[in-house]
Amino acid sequence: MFRALVVRMEDGRQQAGFEELDEAALPEADVTIRIQYSSLNYKDALAVTGQGRVLRNFPMVPGIDLAGTVVDGGSSGFSPGDSVLVTGNTVGEAHWGGYAQMARVRSAWVIPIPNGLDARRAMAIGTAGFTAMLSVMALEEHGLSPATADPVVVTGAGGGVGSAAVAILSHLGYRTAAVTGREELHGYLRALGAVDLLERREVATASTRGLEKERWAGAVDAVGGEMLAGLLRTMKYGASVAACGLAGGSTLNTTVFPFILRGVNLLGIDSDYCGRKRRLAAWQRLTTDLPAAALERMTSEIGLDEIFTASEQILAGAVRGRTVVRMDA
Ligand SMILES: NC(=O)c1ccc[n+]([C@@H]2O[C@H](COP(=O)([O-])OP(=O)(O)OC[C@H]3O[C@@H](n4cnc5c(N)ncnc54)[C@H](OP(=O)(O)O)[C@@H]3O)[C@@H](O)[C@H]2O)c1
């Protein structure tokens, strides 16, 4: 038997509660994992609270991230005792996810935890940190290099993706600018390596102009909406924005001028269906490019029982950095 957070659809409404389940209840797949840690992402909070239609079938165990030990690897090549992680791939949305002591998932989704990380650190990174790494990789592939003296900006910097992006970029030697709506996080963001601290309205202000003064050598945007539009107007010639989030809105009001007059690139970042080769490369880089001290500084830990409260807090924009969820198997 194992404990799980199960979301059921009853009378057209999502109902979430803790249940004791038999292993036989797990979905069909080839790798069975005893989960040690999961994590809390923005999307998980939407799923747990029934907002945003994240869950695609019911009953569902939410939790888009999980890490633990293989119990049964079938003929997949994974062996009992292997330390593994899973993020995305519809886990916690259409396939039972990480808010349980056990999971059964497809081997194609399973990543061996790289040397230098353990289950807790892997979940401190989780989908948010993985997305930050994918964003930085995309910027580099489009020409960003630490040789630039111009700042690289991160929006939603106090959140999970943002904190990880600030820490990675700073570690790689970029002058990192952090946009946050929370002045009380300035000290925290400086400790992660941010040099310039900006209020949200310094970037996210509605404008009728197509272009404004060039400022940024690159950008990781977790916010969308007016923030993304403001970034596009202020990117340096030929620079790129990695667009990975919508914490501030899913619409984009822009003109084509940043693209056709400054050669600005808008790069889409998806962590969910990202291919395996790129996934492995990103996790490998996370072992070196996101220093352990920064990761620990940005991480809080909760038990599974605290998931409802923490979900409300992250949706209210009140969570700093990353939250790991301990399974207490
Ligand atoms: N593309 C992908 O594959 C992928 C993967 C992971 C996450 N995401 C998306 O990325 C975003 C961030 O995820 P997360 O897990 O890091 O969430 P998070 O921890 O809640 O961080 C979001 C941050 O955005 C800022 N923010 C919130 N509301 C805002 C608003 N109305 N206007 C401007 N800024 C606002 C806040 O930072 P400050 O208080 O510091 O301003 C907040 O901490 C979410 O939209 C999520 O869905 C996408």
The ligand as a Gaussian input file, in Angstrom:
#p B3LYP/6-31G(d) Opt

LIG

0 1
 N        7.621000      26.353000     -20.947000
 C        7.716000      25.405000     -20.046000
 O        7.974000      24.244000     -20.338000
 C        7.522000      25.785000     -18.607000
 C        8.101000      25.022000     -17.597000
 C        7.991000      25.471000     -16.272000
 C        7.256000      26.622000     -15.996000
 N        6.646000      27.280000     -17.019000
 C        5.901000      28.499000     -16.755000
 O        6.823000      29.464000     -16.277000
 C        6.175000      30.320000     -15.343000
 C        6.956000      30.311000     -14.041000
 O        6.853000      29.033000     -13.442000
 P        7.389000      28.821000     -11.948000
 O        7.159000      27.397000     -11.609000
 O        8.719000      29.446000     -11.819000
 O        6.303000      29.727000     -11.160000
 P        6.536000      30.657000      -9.893000
 O        7.521000      30.029000      -8.980000
 O        5.185000      30.989000      -9.404000
 O        7.221000      31.972000     -10.502000
 C        6.511000      32.918000     -11.249000
 C        7.028000      34.302000     -10.886000
 O        6.494000      35.238000     -11.813000
 C        6.311000      36.483000     -11.177000
 N        4.910000      36.873000     -11.349000
 C        3.805000      36.267000     -10.851000
 N        2.687000      36.914000     -11.230000
 C        3.098000      37.961000     -11.989000
 C        2.418000      39.003000     -12.676000
 N        1.086000      39.104000     -12.653000
 N        3.162000      39.907000     -13.362000
 C        4.500000      39.819000     -13.400000
 N        5.208000      38.855000     -12.753000
 C        4.510000      37.929000     -12.076000
 C        6.650000      36.290000      -9.703000
 O        8.014000      36.681000      -9.538000
 P        8.403000      38.049000      -8.776000
 O        7.544000      38.113000      -7.564000
 O        9.850000      37.899000      -8.494000
 O        8.109000      39.162000      -9.755000
 C        6.562000      34.800000      -9.523000
 O        7.364000      34.348000      -8.473000
 C        4.744000      29.818000     -15.228000
 O        3.924000      30.552000     -16.089000
 C        4.855000      28.380000     -15.683000
 O        3.635000      27.895000     -16.170000
 C        6.769000      26.887000     -18.310000

